[in-house]
Amino acid sequence: MDKINLDSIEQEPIQGHTSKGDQPKWQLDGKWYKADHMGYEALAEVVVSQLLKRSNVPDFVEYTPIWVQYQGKDIPGCVSKSFRAKNEMLVPFERLHRAYKGTGLAAALGRIEEPQERIRYTVDFIEQTTGLTGVGKYLTLLVELDSFFLNEDRHTNNLAVIRNEKTKEFRLCPIFDHGLALLSDLNDYPVDRDVYDCISRVRARPFDVDFDAQVEAAEALYGAQLKFSFARHDIPLILENLGELYSSAVITRVGQILYEQMRKYPVYFF
């Protein structure tokens, strides 16, 4: 397994205040490095991106595992290529809404009762302010992925678009940021706790606390989007590559979670 020493590289500042997934992050030579902070976030990023290779998702960030050496410790982590080109910046939905409306998107959504109307409001706002199309299908794909992978950290600071500061044009972000998926927060979901009990306690964001309610609302507006093509036998092959960084208990649990989600959501498969 590769290692990278990041002692001489300054950590990136934490961007948002609504996320519980504020992993230590570093940027170096066009790559982003993230280290585990609450459990096995890097494993979640790697596994999700490997499974997205076996899907109809057109654009996503690929993460690979790496040991991060920092302040005398070897920490499991992951690395990905930056998805921003020259002159591009990431603009979170939260910041964009505040710039145009004077208040954050999270606050605006809190004043809307139904998840379907929250999603519709978000899509209409983003399309009107950026000129982008297809935002509804994009958000539907995101909430479908979050339901399958149990991502509890999708919020208005990591929902974002990319803006070219030179041309002023916007584009959609690739699919990214699944660090707090697959029960990776070991503070909330200890590895020795019953996996089915843990799954039942995960709450969705940002349009409803129920994953299925978010998906049903989005699909009612924009249609179903997600299709996977992986099979059960693919999962051990992906997980075995992470055995150097993580305990067998963690590896076994993540396999259990994925098998359960495959059982629960056959609709997401070709």
HELIX and SHEET records of a PDB file:
HELIX    1   1 GLU A   41  LEU A   52  1                                  12    
HELIX    2   2 PHE A   93  LYS A  101  1                                   9    
HELIX    3   3 LEU A  105  GLY A  110  1                                   6    
HELIX    4   4 PRO A  115  THR A  130  1                                  16    
HELIX    5   5 VAL A  135  PHE A  149  1                                  15    
HELIX    6   6 VAL A  195  ARG A  201  1                                   7    
HELIX    7   7 PHE A  211  TYR A  222  1                                  12    
HELIX    8   8 ASP A  234  LEU A  239  1                                   6    
HELIX    9   9 GLU A  240  LEU A  242  5                                   3    
HELIX   10  10 SER A  248  LYS A  264  1                                  17    
HELIX   11  11 PRO A  266  TYR A  268  5                                   3    
SHEET    1   A 5 LYS A   3  ASN A   5  0                                        
SHEET    2   A 5 THR A  64  TYR A  70  1                                        
SHEET    3   A 5 LYS A  73  LYS A  81 -1                                        
SHEET    4   A 5 LYS A  31  ALA A  35 -1                                        
SHEET    5   A 5 LYS A  25  LEU A  28 -1                                        
SHEET    1   B 3 GLU A  88  PRO A  92  0                                        
SHEET    2   B 3 ALA A 160  ASN A 164 -1                                        
SHEET    3   B 3 PHE A 170  LEU A 172 -1                                        
END                                                                             
